[in-house]
Amino acid sequence: MIRDRGKKKWQSAFFMPEHVKMLKQISFDDKKQKKPQLDEQEFEEIGFIVMDSLNNTIPIKVTIWQDGFFRALTGIVDKVDMLMKYILLETDEEKRRILIEEITAAERV
């Protein structure tokens, strides 16, 4: 009796490497989230927390949105540049430049 692999034999024949790459990209894009729109009150509150960290060296947690994903960073604000619209956040590892438009939330730690 001939013993065959059945469906396993044909399963990989239908997916070309380009198709697999495209399916992974679609799955990656589905995980992305839209950037939330901040109202004036939320924007002011973030500003107060950032300035409080700058003036009193209080650690804060800043949530940023980049390319559809959220990321939380904890540190102390070292500089606020309103002309270039960024803050300089000093974390444990490095000083990180964060654009003000990327910030979605800030809270005191």
QUIHU-V24044 format. One record per helix or strand. SS is the DSSP state (a for helix, b for strand). FROM is the first residue (numbers start at 1). TO is the last residue. Records with the same first field share a line. If there is no record, write none. Layout:
SS = FROM-TO, FROM-TO
This chain:
a = 8-14, 17-30, 40-56, 100-102
b = 60-66, 69-81, 86-90, 95-99, 103-108
